[in-house]
Amino acid sequence: MLNIKQFPDLMAHKTILYVHGFASSGQSGTVQRIREVFPEARVIAPDLPIHPAGAMTLLKETCQQEHPDLIIGTSMGGMYTEQLYGYDRICVNPALEMGETMRAHGMTGTQQFQNPRQDGIQEFYVDKALIKEYKEQSEHRFEGLTALSPSHPTNSARFDLHDSEPSPVNPPSGELSRVWGLFGDEDTIVDTYDLFASHYPQALHFHGEHRMNDHSFLHGVVPVIRWIDDRQQHRQRPIVYIGTETLADSYQHPASSMMKAVNQLIEHYQVYFVSDNHDQWQPWLQQHVGVPAWHHDVYTHRHDLLYGDYLISRHPDPDTMATPIAFGSDKFKSWDDIIDYFSLLGGQ
């Protein structure tokens, strides 16, 4: 595995429970990746029994004993993770219809474990009876949602600044606020986005396939973990607004060093993207910025209503309540200049 960036301050002294996917184990590369990225966290990853009832029993017992601060489940593990109510959790490409997924992809007969297990078992057998067990287990999805509102899928944390200062519109609360569904936009194995989003409002796509790699984990999963850790710690980061006119070149391609700057800024700040044209910029942000822009887009022509710490814009309003940074000026000609400036600030 390639060396990737570490975040020792995120999830520090907390417990992360990882729930692996089908035919995997607690020794998967994803577990190693989580431990490397969050070196101060305690990561536990049990080998799951083949039979789903046994797996759920083990996971519930583990939660009762370890009290995880965050549960991350991938694929089949995402199905199990959704059912572990009462904890902050992230379901990555969750196989919420596991029985049907097994049928569709021919996961029958003798199967080899992709990673070593502590019990030394290297293979197992999948027959119709076992597929039925997975189907029955998957049908327990969403059973723990007792405060579900029929209208919640339209809930949004996007800001509407036409008439007042920023305030979330119908933010999710309770159990709905503790569950995230992350779906790779190139996943050809599992597609349960619509099913998940019909029950949970925090459903979003990241750039990646069914199996996570270093890039999809760092840019798709880590930003969500940062939001969760901030909420758990009641951490209020300084706010940086970025005018969308600074993000693209004349061909509407990402400007040079723009994503490098965004990735560095989100480590220390709450970053929001400001535009007066939703139809133009919302798809662009989703394609080029991805997860960090999810519900961090602001649509208004009134920059004087932006209450925060910094506003990066080609034409910052002199009446803004944030410190204006004039992108394209002699001092801030490029995103590299922005990077240098905020590096000197050290997160202030």
N, C-alpha and C positions, 0 to 999 in steps of 0.2 A: 504494500500500500504506500502511496506517495505521502510524504510529509505534508500535512495541511495545517492551517492556522489554528492555534489554540486560544481558548477563551477562559483563562483561569478564574475570572470574576463571575462568570455565568454558572449558575447552579452550584456554586461553591458550598461545600459541606452539606449537600443535599443528596437524596437517593433517587436514582433513575432506574426504573424497571423497564427492561427491554423484552418484548414478546416477539419471538422469531416467527418466520413464515414456514410454509409447508416444506418438509424434508430438510429443514435447516436445524440449527442447534444454538445453544448459548455461546458457541465459539465462532460465530459468524463474523465476517469482515465488518458488518455494521456495528457490532458490539465493540470491536477494536477501534473503529472510527469514532464512536461516541466517547470512549475512554480517552482517546487522544485529544479530541477537541475540547472536552471538559475535564481537565486533569484533576481538578479539585472536587469533582463529584464522585459519589460512590455509585457504581453501575453494577446492577445484578441482572443476570440473564439465565434463568433456569432452562434446562432441556425439557421440552414439553412432552408428555405422553402422547402416543399416537391417537388414542381414543379421545375425542373432544370433551366428553364428560369428565374424564380424568384430568385433562389439561385445565379445564375451568376450575376444578376443585383445587388443583395445585396453585393456580394463579390467585384465587381468592384467599387461600391460606397464606401465600406469600405476601399479599397486600396487608393482611391482618397482622402479620409478624413484622414486616419491614416498614410499613407506612410510607410508601414511596411518594415523593413530592411531584414526580412526573412519570407517566407511563407512556412509552413509545412502542407501538405495534405496527409491524409491516405485513401486508398481504393477509395471510391467514391469521397472523398475530394481530392485525388490525381489526379483524372480526371479533376476536376475543377481547381486545382492548376496549372496544365500544361498549361491551357488556360489563366492564368493571366500573360501575357507577360510583360516584362520590370522590373521584380523583381527577386531577388535571391530566389530560391524556391527548396524545396525538396519534391518529390513525392514518398511516401512510399507505396509499393504494389498498385500502381494506377490502378483502374478499368477503363482502357481506352476504354473498350467495355462494358459499364455499362448495356445497354439494354440486351445484350447477357448473361452477368453474372446473371442478375435478372431472366432470363428465365431458365438458367442452374441450378440454385440453388433454384428454386421454391419460389422466393420472391414475391408471389402474395397473394391476399386476405388481411385480416386484419393483420396489423403488429403492434407490440408493440415497443415503443421507449425504448431503452436500458438504457437511462439516462434521468433525469428530464429536462424539457425545461422551459424557462422563461414564455411561454404562457400557461403552465399548461396542454397542450395536451399530452395525454398518448398513443394514438394509431392513426393509419391512414390506409387507404385502397389503395391497389395497384391493378389496373386493366390493361387491355391491352393498353388502351390509355396512361396511365402513363408510362408504359414500352416503348412505342413508343417515348414519349417525351425524355426519358433518352437516347434511341438509337440515336435520332436526335441530342441531345446535344453532345454525345460522338463523333459524326462524325465531330465536329468542332475542334477536336484535331489537333495540328500541324499547324493550319492555320496561326499562327503568325510568322512562320519561313520564313523569306524573304531572308536570306543569306545562305540557306542550300546548302552544297556541296554534290554531289552524293558519294564522296569518304570519307566523314567524319567519318563513322563508324569505319574505320581502323585507324583513328588518335589515337595517343598514347602520353601520357605524360611520358612514361617510358624513362629512360636514356640509351643511348648507349655510352659506354666509350671506345670503341675499339681504337678510333683514337684521341679523344680530351677530354677536361674536360666536366663535366656534362652540358647538355643543353637540354631542352624539345624538343621532336620531334613533330611538328604540334600540339601544345596545342590548345584546343578549345578556341574560342574567341566570342565576342558579345553575342547574346542570348544563343548560345550553351554553353557558359561557366557559365551561370547563373542558369542552371537547372540540378538537380541531380535526378536520378531514383534509388531507393533502393528497392531490391526485396528479400524477405525472401526465403531461399533455402528449406524451408519446408512448403511453402504456398500451400494449396490444394484448395483454393477458387479462386484466381485470378492469372493468369500467362500471363502478357503482356510484359515480358522482351524483347523478340525479337522485338516486335512492337515498343517499346520505343527506344531500341538501334539502330533501323534502322533510327532514326531521331536525337537522341542525343548521343554523345559519352560518357557522364558521367553516365553510367548505370552499376550498380554493385550489387552483391549479399551480403546479410548479413546472419548470422546464426539466423534463427528465423522463426516463422509461420506468418500467415496473421495478427493476432493481436499482436501488440508489447507488450512485458513485460519489466521489468526493465533491464534485461540482454541485450536484443536485442536493446533497446534504447541506453543504455550506450556504448555498444561496436559496434553497427551498425550505429546509427544516430549521436551520439555526435561527433565522429571523423570528420564527414563531416561538421557538424556545426562549428567545430574548424577551418577547412580549409577555410570555407566561412568567418568567423569572421576575420581570419588572413588576407585574401585578402582585406576585407573591410577596415581594419585598417592599411594596408600596413605594417604588422608586419612581420619581418624577425626573425625567431627563429634560434638559433644555430643548426648545423647539426650533427647528430650522425649516423654513418654508423655501421651496425651490420653484421658481417660475418655470413652467414647461417650455417656454420659448428659449431657455438656455440649454435644453437637453439635446436638441437635434441640430444637425447641420442643414444646409440649404436643400439637401436631398431627402430630408426627414430620416436620415440615419443617425444613430446615437453619436453625439459629439465625442471627439477624442478625449479619453480619460474620464468621461462622465460617469461610467459605471464604477470605475475605480474610486472616484470621489464619493459616490453614493454608498458604496460598500464600507468605506471608512467612516463616513458620517453616521451611519446607523449604528455603529458600535458605541457611540457616545451621545447621540441626540435622537429625539423623536423627529423624523423627517416627513414632511408633507409636501405634496406636489400640487401647485396652484395653477389653475387655468380658468378661462371664461368660456371654454368650448368643450363640453363633455363628450360629444360625439366624435370629435377629432382626437382627443388625447386619452380617453379611457382605454380604447383598444391599443394605442401606442404604448401606454404605460404597462399594460398587461403583457404585451409582447416583449418589450425591451428592458423593463425594470423588473417585472415579475412580482414575486411575493412581497418585497418591501413596500410596494405601492398599493397592496391590497387594503382597501378602506383607509388609505392614507392619501387620497386625492381630494382636493378642495376645488370647488368650481364657483368662482365669483370674479366680478370685475372691480370689487371694492377692496383693494389692498390695504386701505386705511383701517379695515376691520380686523385684519390679521393680528391676533394677540400672541406674540411669541418672542423669541430671542434674536433670530436672524432671518432676513429675507434676501435670498439670492435672486436677482432679477435684472434683466437688461434695462428696465426702466422702473426702478423702485419708487413707489409713492413716497414723497417727502413726509407725508403725514402718517406713515405706517408706525405702529407701536413696536415694531421689531427693528433691530439694527440693520440698516440697508447695506447690501453689498452689490455694487453695480457691476454685473457681469459684462465683460467686453470693454471695461474702462482700462486706463493705463495701468492701474494697480491690479486688476483682476481680468487680464486678457483671456485667460484660458482656465480650464478646470484644474490644470496643474497648479496654477496660482491659488485657486481656492483650496486645494489640498494642502499647500504649504501654509496658508493662513490658518486653517483650522488645526493643523498639526502643532503650530505654536500655541494655540489656545489650550490645548490639552484637555478638551472636553468641557471647557467652561463656556 
